[in-house]
Amino acid sequence: MKTKMLLAAITFLLLSVTSVTLAQDSYARKIDRNDIEKIKKIMNQEKCFDIKSKLYVINDSYCFWIREGNCSDNSYTYNLYGPKAKLLCYQRETIAGTDKKCDKQTDQLFVTIIANLEKDKLGLGANSNVRMVYELK
C-alpha cells in the first residue's frame, strides 16, 4: 500500500513539473529576427511568385508565408513556421494535386488562415496581432 502511494506521489510530482516546464516553454517560444531572416532567404530562392509573396508574423509566435504565381506546376505554397523557422504546416499545388501536411497543434490555425487569406488579420480576429513583415515584388 505504501509503495502504491509513493508511486502515485512521484507520478503526480513528475507530471506537475512537466506541465509547468511545458507551459513556460510555450511562452518562451517567440519568433525573432533570425527566424524572419531565415524564412526571407527561403522566399528569395523561390522562382514562381509573380502574383504574391508575403510574409506575416502572427502574435509574435508564427510566421505565415503566402506565395502564388502563374506557373504550370507549384503555382502556390502556404507555409506556417514556428520559432527557429521550423516548418509546422504547408499546403502547395503540385502536378498530382494539392499536397498538405500540418502539425496537429497548429492544424486549426492553419485551416483558418487558408480559408481567410484575403480577410483582415487573415481571419484570426480582432485580438490577433498580424503584420506583414516582408514582400517580394
N, C-alpha and C positions, 0 to 999 in steps of 0.2 A: 504494500500500500504506500509506504514511504517512497519507494522507488518511482511509482507512478506519479506521485505528487511532485517529486523532484524533477522528473522529466517534463511534466506539464509546465512547471515554473520556468525551466530552462527554455522550453519551446516558446513560451509567452515572451520571455525576455529577448530572445533572438528575433522573433517577429516584430517586436516593438522597435528594436534598434534598426532593423532592416527598413521598416516603414518610415522612420524618421530620416534615415540616410537617403532613401529614395525621394522623399519629399524635399529635402534640402537640395539634392542633386537637380531636381526639376526646376527649382528656382534659379540655380546657378547656371543652367544651360541657356545662354543667350547668344544670338547672332552677333558677331563682332566684325570689325573692318576687314580682318583677314579672311573671314568666311565670304564676305561680299567680293573681295578681290579674287579669290579662287574661282567663284562662280562666274565673274566677269571674264576671266581667262577662258573658261569653257564656252561662254557665249561668243567670244571673239573668234573662236575656232569654227563656229557653225557657218555654213555657207548659204542656207536657204532661210532668209529672214526678211525678204522684201516687203512683206505685209506688216509684220510686227516682231519685235524682240525687246521685251521689257522685263525688268527685274524689280520685284516688290519685296519689301520687308514687312512682315506681319507680326504685330505685337512684340517686336524685337526677339522673337523666338523661331521664326521660319523665314525662309526666302522662297518666293514663288517666281518662276521664270516662264513667261509665255513666249513661244517662238512659232511664227506662222509665215509661210512663204508659198509662192507659186512654183512648186516642184512636182515632178511626176511621182516621186516617192519621198516619203518623210516630209510631207507638207506642213506638219505641225508637231510640236512637242510641248507638253506642260510638265514641268518638274517642280517638286516641292522638296526643299532642302532644310535640314536642321543644322544645329551647330556643327562646326568643323566641316562645313559643306557636305555633310552626309546626305546622299540622295535617299529620301524617305518614300516618295511616290513619283511615278511618272505615268503619263499617257502619251502615246505617239501613234501616228499614222504610218503604216508600212504597206508594202505591196500586198501582203497577206491580210491586211485589215488592221483594226485597232489593237494595239498592244498596251496593256495596262498592268501595273504592279504597284501595290501600296502596302505600307506598314499598317498593321491593324490599328495601332493607336492614332494614326493620322488619317485613316481612310475617310471618315465622315467629313473632316475638314476639307480634304481634297475634293470629295464629291461636291460639296457646297461651292467651293471656288470654281470648279469646272462648269457647274450649272449657272454661274453668275459672272462670267468673265467680263461682260460689258457693264455690269452694275457698279454703283458706287461702293467702294471698300470691298470689292469682289463678293458682295452679298453677305459679308460676315457680320454686319450690324453696326449700329452707331457707336457702340462701345469699343469696337476694334480699332486698332491703330494700324492702318495700311498706308504705306507710302512707296511711291516709285523711286528707286534709287539709281537706276541706270537704264538707258535706252540706246539701242543700236539703230542707226538710220542709214 
